[in-house]
Every structure is written in structure tokens, then in C-alpha cells.
Amino acid sequence: MTICPALLEPVFSPRPWGARSLAPFYPDKNDLAEPLGEAWLTGYECRFANGPFAGKKLGEAWAEMPVEWSGTALETGAGFPLLLKFIFAEDKLSVQVHPDDAFARAHEKLPDGQPGRGKTEMWYAVQARPGAEVLLGLKESVTRDALARSISDGTAEDSLVHVPMSTGDVIFVPAGTAHTIGPGLVLCEIQQYSDFTYRVFDYNRRDAQGRSRELHIEKALQVMRFGKQLGGKVAPVLLQRDGFKETFFVACRYFATEKWEFSNRAGESTSPRHFELLIFLAGCGSISWSGGSAAYAPAQAWLLPAALGRYDLAAAAPTSLLRTYVPENPADFALLARERGADAADAARLVFV
């Protein structure tokens, strides 16, 4: 089977809090009749635009991918592990929380009937207007009873911590962390492939038929983390060499993510143990590998097969991208940062276990 980088076509999801224009990321999504809130870059319904799986949906192709594509380290028979999205928030999202793996396995089912999967995620702020913020984590003084009362009287927001956001900020959101995203943000979300969301408050919004979205208060209170919180804003580690900026963000058992910025060339080699995903944020140019080359552009997600080996990026315009993958051991991310010149203490704080 041909081994080559493969472009995935996005799928767009309407949301009541979304935007009526997704420009400049998607110039054709402008002056929309209904707001779009999310562009799914690695959803099961996303189709491959090139390569041996061209025309197939990711969910179908993943079931038949050989280890040369998927890598040798991932669990056999498990679904695609990472869901990448752009989130376009022009209103507040619901106050919500996601379950961890243990709760999801016990109480949820995937569309194919398999036990559910938890949802730990991270956000990278692609754009943030002045005054933008997220609400992340419960205040340490908030108890379960106090939160339940605030939900019933419509003041759930008051129980969460306000986190101001600027372009380039990174937030780590472990399962069990209460949160909402405020308006004025375009986020790139990297998460476990799971869509289990337990809403506790949706600002009394109703659709055109007068229906409100379902709340899941009982489950939310079971999975919510009280007391000391584990997530929050991450302090990245930026390393520079020969005009190339490499910023290490965060690693956990589900994903490891870094950012590349360059105006000339960049490159890496894939590991036979896992595939990689590149999300291009800005710029254009070409990806080359031993078997050929292809052009890249903003707002694209490319899957790089595990057996691809060496690949090189040549920028025709200044380029920035996010690189993410499922690490065998999150601590390896810190070791890589140290090999590239990071201080040991700085590298260690990038890893969440």
C-alpha cells in the first residue's frame, strides 16, 4: 500500500453559539444562514482527499489501515484516538464537563456499541479578541451541594474560575473539569475521540422550535472534580534554532502537542510506533517525502503514516502548524524537549499524568 501524507476534508457542525462567517480559515463559509460552531478535522465522517484511502471516510478507512499507517503501539481494534476541531465561539458555550475513561466505559456506549471513552482535551487559541476568556475549573471552595444550588438558580458560572485568553494561549482540560468557552475565540481543540458532554447550564437558550438542549446534571455531578483542579493555562517551552521556532505545549497519555513556526524549511521523521497529525494554522508550501510531494494550505489537517519516515516542509509563505500524536510514554515528550535544549524543570511541567 502507498505510504504518503493524507489530507482530510473537514466536516462542519451547526451550533447555537457559533459564527456566521468562518473566514479567513474557510472563506467559502461566509454570510451563513445558521451559525457554525465547529469544523471537525478528524471526525469519522471526514473524507480523505488523496492517497490510497481517497474518497473514504476516516471511520471506514481506520478499520482497514495496516500498521504501516496506524503504527504498532495503538490498541488493535480501537477506534481512531484523536479528534481535532476548530471551535468558532461567538456566544458562550454551555457550562459542561466531560467524563473520564472509567465513567464513560461504565455508563456510555460508542455508536458502534463499544464501551464509551472519556474526554481529556487541550485548546490552542488561534484567535482571541480583546476581553475573551474561558471559564475553567471550579473554585476550590465550591462543594457539590453549592454547585447543585447554583445550577438550579442559574448562577453556575459563579462557581468557575475566569481565565483571560490571548492569541497563542494553551489550556489543558482534563476529564472532570467544569468549563465553558466565551465569545470572541477561535480555538484548535485536540482531544480524545469522544463526544460525551454533560451540560449543567445552557443560558436558557432555545432553538427555532422553542426547544432547549438537554441537560445532564446528575451525571455531571458524578464526574465533576471538586477541590484542587488539575488543568489550566499551560506555560509552553519555546526553543529557537536557525530561524525555526519549536514550542512544546503539553503531553498526557492521550496526546502530545507542539507548535512549529518557520519561514524556510522544517522537517522530522515519523515513528513506526504511531502516526502523526499536522494542523496548518497559517502559511503555504509543500510537504515532501521519499515518494513525492504535496501542497499544504491553512486550516488543513494531514495524517502522516507511521512508516512515512523522513518528511520535509518547504514554506512558500511563513508557516505555523500544530503537530500532535499519541505518545507511548508522555515523559518522552519532556525528554525530547530537553534534547532540544529545554531546562529540565521547564520540560517536566509540560507532562500531565
C-alpha positions as CSV (number, residue, x, y, z in Angstrom):
1,M,0.0,0.0,0.0
2,T,1.2,3.5,-0.8
3,I,2.6,5.4,2.1
4,C,2.1,9.2,1.9
5,P,0.8,12.2,3.9
6,A,-3.0,12.2,3.6
7,L,-5.3,15.3,3.7
8,L,-8.6,15.1,5.5
9,E,-11.6,17.2,4.4
10,P,-13.4,19.0,7.3
11,V,-17.0,18.5,8.4
12,F,-18.9,21.5,9.8
13,S,-21.3,21.4,12.7
14,P,-24.0,24.0,13.4
15,R,-24.1,25.3,17.0
16,P,-26.3,28.0,18.6
17,W,-23.2,29.7,19.9
18,G,-21.2,29.6,16.6
19,A,-20.2,32.1,13.9
20,R,-21.9,33.1,10.7
21,S,-18.6,33.6,9.0
22,L,-15.6,31.2,9.3
23,A,-13.3,33.5,7.2
24,P,-10.4,33.6,6.8
25,F,-10.0,30.0,7.7
26,Y,-12.8,28.9,5.4
27,P,-13.6,31.8,3.0
28,D,-16.5,30.0,1.4
29,K,-18.2,29.7,4.8
30,N,-19.4,33.3,4.9
31,D,-22.7,35.1,5.5
32,L,-24.2,31.8,6.8
33,A,-27.9,31.3,7.3
34,E,-27.2,29.5,10.6
35,P,-24.1,29.7,12.8
36,L,-21.4,27.1,12.5
37,G,-19.6,26.3,15.7
38,E,-17.1,23.6,14.8
39,A,-15.0,22.3,12.0
40,W,-14.2,18.7,12.7
41,L,-10.8,17.9,11.1
42,T,-10.5,14.2,12.1
43,G,-14.2,13.2,12.5
44,Y,-15.2,9.7,11.4
45,E,-17.2,11.4,8.6
46,C,-14.2,13.3,7.3
47,R,-13.1,12.0,3.9
48,F,-9.5,11.5,2.6
49,A,-8.7,13.8,-0.3
50,N,-5.7,11.8,-1.6
51,G,-3.7,8.7,-1.1
52,P,-4.8,5.1,-1.0
53,F,-7.9,5.9,1.0
54,A,-9.0,8.8,-1.2
55,G,-12.8,9.3,-1.0
56,K,-13.2,7.1,2.1
57,K,-14.4,8.3,5.4
58,L,-11.8,8.2,8.2
59,G,-14.0,5.9,10.3
60,E,-14.2,3.4,7.4
61,A,-10.5,3.7,6.5
62,W,-9.2,3.4,10.0
63,A,-10.8,-0.1,10.4
64,E,-8.7,-1.4,7.5
65,M,-5.4,0.6,7.9
66,P,-2.3,-1.5,8.2
67,V,0.2,-0.8,11.0
68,E,2.4,1.0,8.4
69,W,-0.3,3.7,8.7
70,S,-1.6,3.4,12.2
71,G,1.6,2.4,14.0
72,T,2.4,-0.6,16.1
73,A,1.7,0.9,19.5
74,L,-2.1,1.5,19.3
75,E,-4.6,-0.9,20.7
76,T,-5.8,-3.3,18.0
77,G,-9.5,-2.8,17.1
78,A,-9.8,0.5,19.0
79,G,-11.3,3.5,17.2
80,F,-9.4,6.4,15.9
81,P,-7.9,8.0,19.0
82,L,-7.8,11.8,18.4
83,L,-10.5,14.3,17.4
84,L,-9.2,17.6,16.1
85,K,-11.5,20.6,15.8
86,F,-11.6,24.3,15.2
87,I,-14.1,25.9,17.5
88,F,-15.7,29.3,16.4
89,A,-17.3,30.8,19.5
90,E,-19.4,34.0,19.1
91,D,-21.5,33.3,22.2
92,K,-20.9,31.3,25.4
93,L,-20.9,27.6,25.2
94,S,-22.9,25.7,27.8
95,V,-21.4,25.1,31.3
96,Q,-20.3,21.5,31.0
97,V,-18.0,18.7,31.9
98,H,-16.7,15.5,30.3
99,P,-16.3,12.1,31.9
100,D,-13.1,10.1,32.3
101,D,-12.5,6.7,30.8
102,A,-13.7,4.7,33.7
103,F,-17.1,6.5,34.0
104,A,-17.6,6.5,30.2
105,R,-16.9,2.8,29.9
106,A,-19.4,2.1,32.7
107,H,-22.2,4.4,31.6
108,E,-21.8,5.2,27.9
109,K,-21.7,3.5,24.5
110,L,-20.0,4.5,21.3
111,P,-22.0,4.5,18.1
112,D,-20.6,1.0,17.2
113,G,-21.7,-0.4,20.5
114,Q,-18.3,-0.4,22.1
115,P,-17.9,1.0,25.7
116,G,-17.6,4.7,25.9
117,R,-14.3,6.7,26.0
118,G,-13.6,9.7,28.3
119,K,-12.6,13.1,27.0
120,T,-9.5,14.9,28.0
121,E,-8.7,17.9,25.8
122,M,-6.5,20.9,25.2
123,W,-7.2,24.2,23.5
124,Y,-4.9,26.4,21.5
125,A,-6.1,30.0,21.0
126,V,-5.8,30.6,17.2
127,Q,-7.5,34.0,17.6
128,A,-8.7,35.8,20.7
129,R,-10.4,39.2,20.6
130,P,-9.8,41.7,23.5
131,G,-11.6,40.6,26.6
132,A,-12.1,37.0,25.5
133,E,-12.0,34.4,28.3
134,V,-12.8,30.8,29.2
135,L,-14.2,29.6,32.5
136,L,-12.2,26.6,33.7
137,G,-12.4,24.6,36.8
138,L,-14.4,25.0,40.0
139,K,-13.3,27.4,42.7
140,E,-11.7,25.3,45.4
141,S,-14.4,26.5,47.9
142,V,-17.2,25.1,45.8
143,T,-18.9,22.0,47.2
144,R,-21.2,19.6,45.3
145,D,-24.2,20.9,47.2
146,A,-23.3,24.5,46.4
147,L,-22.8,23.7,42.8
148,A,-26.2,22.0,42.6
149,R,-27.8,25.0,44.1
150,S,-26.1,27.4,41.7
151,I,-27.2,25.2,38.7
152,S,-30.8,25.4,39.9
153,D,-30.8,29.1,40.3
154,G,-28.9,29.9,37.1
155,T,-25.7,31.1,38.6
156,A,-23.4,28.1,37.8
157,E,-20.9,30.5,36.1
158,D,-20.2,32.0,39.5
159,S,-18.7,28.7,40.7
160,L,-16.0,28.6,37.9
161,V,-12.6,30.4,37.6
162,H,-12.4,33.1,34.9
163,V,-9.3,32.7,32.7
164,P,-8.4,35.6,30.3
165,M,-7.3,34.5,26.9
166,S,-4.9,35.9,24.3
167,T,-3.9,34.6,20.9
168,G,-1.4,31.7,21.4
169,D,-2.6,30.7,24.9
170,V,-2.8,27.0,25.6
171,I,-5.3,25.4,28.1
172,F,-5.2,21.8,29.3
173,V,-8.7,20.4,30.2
174,P,-8.5,17.0,31.9
175,A,-11.7,15.0,32.1
176,G,-13.8,16.0,35.1
177,T,-13.0,19.7,34.8
178,A,-16.0,22.0,34.6
179,H,-15.7,24.6,31.9
180,T,-17.2,26.9,29.3
181,I,-15.8,28.9,26.4
182,G,-16.6,32.6,26.0
183,P,-17.3,34.6,22.8
184,G,-14.5,36.0,20.6
185,L,-12.4,32.9,20.4
186,V,-11.2,30.6,17.6
187,L,-9.7,27.6,19.3
188,C,-8.0,24.5,17.9
189,E,-9.1,21.6,20.2
190,I,-7.1,18.4,20.4
191,Q,-8.9,15.7,22.4
192,Q,-9.6,12.1,22.9
193,Y,-12.0,10.9,20.3
194,S,-15.2,11.2,22.4
195,D,-18.3,13.4,22.2
196,F,-19.7,12.7,25.7
197,T,-20.6,16.1,27.1
198,Y,-22.6,16.6,30.3
199,R,-24.3,20.1,30.3
200,V,-25.3,21.7,33.5
201,F,-26.4,25.1,32.3
202,D,-27.1,26.4,28.7
203,Y,-28.2,30.0,29.4
204,N,-31.9,29.1,28.8
205,R,-31.3,29.1,25.0
206,R,-34.0,27.6,22.8
207,D,-34.0,26.6,19.1
208,A,-36.4,27.8,16.4
209,Q,-38.9,25.3,17.6
210,G,-38.7,26.6,21.2
211,R,-36.8,23.5,22.5
212,S,-33.9,23.8,24.9
213,R,-30.9,21.5,24.7
214,E,-30.7,18.5,27.0
215,L,-29.0,18.9,30.4
216,H,-27.2,16.1,32.2
217,I,-26.9,17.4,35.7
218,E,-26.9,14.1,37.6
219,K,-24.1,12.6,35.5
220,A,-22.2,15.9,35.6
221,L,-22.2,16.0,39.4
222,Q,-20.9,12.4,39.5
223,V,-17.8,13.2,37.3
224,M,-17.1,16.8,38.3
225,R,-13.8,17.4,40.0
226,F,-14.2,19.4,43.3
227,G,-11.4,20.9,45.3
228,K,-7.9,21.2,43.8
229,Q,-8.1,21.4,40.0
230,L,-5.6,19.7,37.6
231,G,-6.0,21.7,34.4
232,G,-5.5,25.3,33.4
233,K,-3.3,27.6,31.3
234,V,0.0,25.9,30.3
235,A,3.3,27.7,30.3
236,P,4.9,26.4,27.0
237,V,8.6,25.9,26.3
238,L,9.8,27.9,23.3
239,L,13.1,26.8,21.6
240,Q,14.6,28.6,18.5
241,R,17.3,27.5,16.1
242,D,18.2,28.6,12.6
243,G,15.0,30.5,12.0
244,F,12.8,27.6,13.3
245,K,10.6,28.0,16.4
246,E,9.5,24.9,18.2
247,T,7.1,25.4,21.1
248,F,6.4,22.4,23.3
249,F,2.9,22.6,24.8
250,V,1.6,19.6,26.7
251,A,1.8,15.8,26.9
252,C,-0.6,13.3,28.6
253,R,-1.4,9.7,27.9
254,Y,-3.8,10.7,25.1
255,F,-1.8,13.3,23.1
256,A,1.4,15.3,22.9
257,T,1.3,18.6,21.1
258,E,3.8,21.2,19.9
259,K,3.8,24.1,17.5
260,W,6.2,24.8,14.7
261,E,6.9,28.2,13.1
262,F,9.2,28.7,10.1
263,S,9.7,30.8,7.0
264,N,12.1,28.4,5.2
265,R,12.2,24.7,6.0
266,A,11.3,22.3,8.7
267,G,11.2,18.5,9.0
268,E,11.0,15.4,11.1
269,S,10.8,11.7,10.9
270,T,7.8,9.7,12.0
271,S,8.0,6.8,14.4
272,P,6.9,3.3,13.3
273,R,5.0,3.2,16.7
274,H,2.4,5.9,15.9
275,F,1.0,8.2,13.2
276,E,1.2,12.0,13.4
277,L,-1.2,14.8,12.6
278,L,-0.3,18.2,11.3
279,I,-2.8,21.1,11.6
280,F,-1.7,24.0,9.5
281,L,-2.7,27.4,11.0
282,A,-1.1,29.8,8.6
283,G,1.2,29.8,5.5
284,C,1.5,27.6,2.5
285,G,4.1,25.5,0.9
286,S,4.9,21.8,0.2
287,I,5.3,18.6,2.1
288,S,7.9,16.2,0.6
289,W,8.8,12.6,1.4
290,S,10.7,9.8,-0.3
291,G,7.7,9.0,-2.6
292,G,6.6,12.5,-3.7
293,S,5.3,15.9,-2.6
294,A,2.1,17.7,-2.0
295,A,1.0,21.3,-1.3
296,Y,-0.3,22.4,2.1
297,A,-2.5,25.4,3.0
298,P,-4.1,27.0,6.1
299,A,-6.9,25.2,8.0
300,Q,-5.8,21.8,6.8
301,A,-5.2,18.6,8.8
302,W,-2.8,16.0,7.4
303,L,-2.4,12.4,8.7
304,L,1.2,11.2,8.4
305,P,1.5,7.4,8.4
306,A,3.8,5.8,11.0
307,A,6.0,4.3,8.3
308,L,6.4,7.5,6.3
309,G,9.9,8.2,7.7
310,R,11.5,11.5,6.9
311,Y,9.3,14.3,5.7
312,D,10.3,17.9,5.0
313,L,8.2,21.1,4.8
314,A,9.2,23.9,2.4
315,A,7.4,27.2,3.1
316,A,6.3,29.5,0.3
317,A,4.9,31.8,3.0
318,P,5.6,32.0,6.7
319,T,4.1,28.9,8.2
320,S,2.8,27.8,11.6
321,L,1.3,24.4,12.5
322,L,0.4,22.2,15.4
323,R,1.9,18.7,15.5
324,T,0.2,16.1,17.6
325,Y,0.3,12.4,18.2
326,V,-0.5,9.7,20.8
327,P,2.7,9.2,22.8
328,E,3.8,5.8,24.1
329,N,5.0,7.5,27.3
330,P,4.2,11.1,28.0
331,A,7.5,11.5,29.7
332,D,9.2,11.1,26.3
333,F,7.9,14.5,25.4
334,A,9.8,16.1,28.2
335,L,12.9,14.1,27.2
336,L,12.6,15.4,23.6
337,A,12.3,19.0,24.9
338,R,15.4,18.5,26.9
339,E,17.3,17.1,23.9
340,R,16.4,20.2,22.0
341,G,17.7,22.4,24.8
342,A,14.9,22.9,27.3
343,D,15.6,23.3,31.0
344,A,14.8,20.1,32.9
345,A,12.3,21.8,35.2
346,D,10.5,23.5,32.3
347,A,10.3,20.3,30.4
348,A,8.9,18.3,33.3
349,R,5.9,20.7,33.8
350,L,4.7,20.0,30.3
351,V,3.7,16.5,31.2
352,F,0.4,15.7,32.8
353,V,-0.2,12.1,34.1
